[in-house]
Amino acid sequence: MPTIDDVSKLANVSRATVSRVLTGTRGVREESREAVLRAVEELNYRPSFAAQNLASNTSSYVGMVLPAYEAEFSATLLPQLSQAVKSLNKSLMIQYVNDAAEQQAAVESLQHQCVAVVTLGRNSGDVASNVIAFDEFSAKGSASQGYNYAFATESACRYVLGKGHRNIALLLDNENDVASKQMLDGYRSVLQNFSLPFNRQLLVMANNNIEQALLTLINSFTKYTAIIAKRDCYAAEAMRLLREFNIAIPQEVSLVSLEDSPLASLVYPPLTCISYPVEQLLDHCVQRIRALIDGHSLFMPEGRVFTGRLVARSSVADIS
């Protein structure tokens, strides 16, 4: 990706002159202005207005890029994040995307308009220094940090195993999603520790169509007595479909979610969860946004991994 230094060298002018041309500042000679514009066009240079905003503290926005399939989850997250951003005298600008390519394009667009851009989960490709992953963050040379979906899945599996369940289905977003990969790692680890076989038919990929994914599981005649779901809305949809097939919950199939939103206590039976630590993650996210607003380098907590806690309700039966 070309930089302002590349434009400066090609146009044979200083960085300051390039900056003045791109911001429309007066006092630049016409020949210099034309040289800069030619260089910008030849290099297909996209100026980082985010960097200028950081220097002058003029940006009034914080961007948020969310996967479309997380719309239900974002209904819990966005009001809290919006309120936190408001406390920093900023406004939240939101974009929903369908895949990694759309996410990258949205991030590149917003980072030129916003003091910070927040994404859910890991960012794909190279990103600017003002892009923050809400539930995953790492520094160069260090291990990934953030919310530990692998540990959450292990905790959920160990809980239902302790209730006598041995055939556990895992409900994931898709095979390429980072959180789903972590969930699968935790799932495999527990099966190995309990000397249980891995059955790929028990992996349910939502792929933006949770109903169809669950119907495939129900109609597969694969034996299962428990389902671990990433989100409460996935578990609620599973409850609805299982009842349509006259499958009793939790007597025949138990359910656990890795979220614990307000929905968890409203469904029947109330949903057992490994709670997603949204308040802790939100606090860290706001600290990182504040650091950017203050002109500091991106705030990176050292050695911090967030884990959820078990919230036991009535959606898991003891079959031991």
C-alpha positions, 0 to 999 in steps of 0.5 A: 500500500503506497504511503505519503512518503511514496507520493512525496518522492514521486512528486519530488516535494516534501511530505508537508507539501503533500499534506497541504495539497490533500487537505486543500490548504492554500499557499502551494505552488500550482506546479507542486499541486499538480505534481502531487495530484499526478503522483496520487493518481499514479500510485492510487494513494488513499490518504489516511485521514484517520491519522490526521484526525488523531493529530488534530483530534477533529474526528467525532466518530468511532466506527463499529463493523459487525457481521450480519449474522451477529445482529442479535448479539449486537442488540446487546452490545451496541447500546452499551458501546454507544453510551461508552463512546458518548461519554468520550464525546464521540458518536458511533458509526455502524456497518454490517458486513457478510464476509471477510472481504466486506469487513476489510472494505468497511474497515478501510472506509471507516478508518479514514473517517473515525478516530477508532474502528472496532470490529468483533473478532480478529481482523483480516489482512493488514489493518491500521493502528486505529483498528480495535478487535473488541474481543480479541487483541494481541501485540506483536511478538505475543500470544493472542489475547482476548475472550477465550472461546476454547475455554468457554467451550471446554467449560460447557462440555465438562459441565454436561459431561458431569451430568452424564452426557456423552454425545454432545453436538457443537453449534458453530457459525462457520468453519472459517470463523475464528471464534468457531475454530477456538470452540472446536479446539476446546471441544476436541480437547475435552473429548480427548481428555475424556477418551471420547470419539470425535464425530464430525456429524455432531458439528453443526455449521450455521452458515447464516442459516441456523434453522437449516443447520439444526434441521440437518442435525435433527434429521440425521438420526445422529445420537446426541443428548446435548447441544453447545451453542455460541449464542443464546438466539441459536439455542432458542432456535434449537428449542423451537425446532426440537419442540416441533419434532416433539423432542423434550428439553432438557429431558431428551436434549440439553442446551448450553449457550456461550453468551448469557444475554437477557434472552437466556432467562426468558426462554423456557426452560431458562438457558444454562450459559457460560457467560460472555464477559461483555462488561469487562471487554467493553471496559478494555475496548473503551480504554483503548479508544481513549488512548487513541483519542489522547494521541497515544499508541494503541493500548495493549493489556499485557497477558490478559485473557477473559473467561466466562463463568458458568450460570446454571439454569434449567436447560441441562438434565442430569442423565447419569 
